[in-house]
Amino acid sequence: MQDQGRSTRKRTGGRLKPFSNRRKHELGRQPTETQVGEPRFKTVDVRGNAEKVRALATDVASVNIDGETVSADINDVVENAANPNYVRRNIITKGAVIDTTEGDARVTSRPGQTGQVNAVLLE
């Protein structure tokens, strides 16, 4: 269980007394870790009357080339600053550099949160 609420420690390292119990909206979830492959999606109920579409796997990216948006196939993950192991496991996160049919592109969206991969072509 991941708690996204207030920290139990002060800046100095001392303990803070909790003034309330955990609330359901303060609980976090495990990261989605979107992979390159056959498209798979999952809808998640979130706070309020809303849903999030999480991309579990995808092989298509919307690549922006000089103001034009083109749909491109994803071949591979080239670089990922979030975690070096994500490159080996072909996991796409925001900021990852992916190899597409149009060339190398940097991901600008959060596929695990929005369900789609938007990217900008690198020179």
C-alpha positions in Angstrom: 0.0 0.0 0.0 1.5 3.3 -1.1 0.6 6.4 1.0 0.6 9.7 -0.9 -0.3 11.7 2.2 1.7 13.9 4.5 5.2 12.5 5.6 5.5 11.0 9.0 8.8 12.8 9.6 9.9 16.5 10.1 12.7 18.2 8.1 14.9 17.5 11.1 14.2 13.8 11.0 11.9 13.8 14.1 8.5 12.0 14.0 5.2 13.8 13.4 2.1 12.7 15.2 -0.6 11.7 12.7 -3.7 14.0 13.1 -5.9 11.8 10.9 -6.0 8.3 9.4 -5.3 7.5 5.8 -7.9 8.4 3.3 -8.7 6.4 0.2 -7.8 9.3 -2.2 -4.3 9.5 -0.6 -3.4 5.9 -1.6 -1.1 5.5 -4.6 -0.9 2.7 -7.1 1.9 0.7 -8.6 3.5 2.3 -11.8 2.0 1.1 -15.0 5.3 0.5 -16.9 4.0 0.7 -20.5 5.8 -1.7 -22.8 6.4 -1.9 -26.5 4.1 -4.5 -28.0 0.6 -5.4 -29.0 -1.7 -2.6 -27.7 -3.3 -3.4 -24.3 -5.2 -0.9 -22.2 -6.8 -0.8 -18.8 -9.4 1.7 -17.4 -9.0 2.8 -13.8 -11.5 4.6 -11.6 -10.0 7.7 -10.1 -11.2 10.4 -7.6 -14.3 12.2 -8.7 -16.6 10.9 -11.5 -13.7 10.1 -13.8 -11.6 7.4 -15.4 -8.0 7.1 -16.6 -7.0 4.9 -19.5 -3.7 3.3 -18.8 -1.6 1.9 -21.7 -0.2 -1.4 -20.5 1.4 -1.9 -24.0 1.5 0.0 -27.2 3.3 0.1 -30.5 2.0 3.4 -32.0 3.2 6.9 -31.3 1.9 10.3 -32.5 5.2 12.0 -33.5 5.3 15.8 -34.0 7.5 16.8 -37.0 7.8 20.6 -37.6 4.2 21.2 -36.4 2.8 18.2 -38.3 1.6 15.2 -36.3 2.3 11.8 -37.9 1.4 8.4 -36.6 4.5 6.2 -36.4 5.2 2.6 -35.3 7.5 2.1 -32.3 10.4 -0.3 -32.8 12.4 0.0 -29.7 13.3 2.1 -26.6 16.7 3.7 -27.1 17.2 5.7 -23.9 15.3 6.2 -20.7 16.6 8.6 -18.0 14.0 7.4 -15.5 15.6 4.0 -15.2 18.4 2.4 -17.2 16.7 -1.1 -16.8 13.7 0.3 -18.6 15.7 0.3 -21.9 16.4 -3.4 -21.6 12.7 -4.1 -20.7 11.4 -1.8 -23.5 9.4 0.3 -21.0 8.1 3.7 -22.2 7.8 6.6 -19.8 7.8 10.4 -20.2 11.2 11.6 -21.4 12.1 8.2 -22.9 13.8 8.2 -26.4 12.1 5.8 -28.7 13.0 4.5 -32.1 10.1 4.9 -34.5 9.6 4.5 -38.3 10.0 8.3 -38.6 13.3 8.3 -36.6 14.3 8.8 -32.9 11.7 10.7 -30.9 11.4 11.9 -27.2 8.1 11.0 -25.4 6.3 14.1 -24.1 3.2 12.4 -22.7 2.7 10.0 -19.8 1.4 6.7 -21.4 0.6 5.1 -18.0 -1.7 8.1 -17.2 -3.1 9.1 -20.6 -3.1 5.8 -22.6 -1.3 7.3 -25.6 2.3 8.1 -26.6 3.0 11.6 -27.9 6.5 12.4 -29.0 8.7 15.0 -30.7 11.2 14.1 -33.3 14.9 14.6 -32.4 17.2 16.2 -34.9 
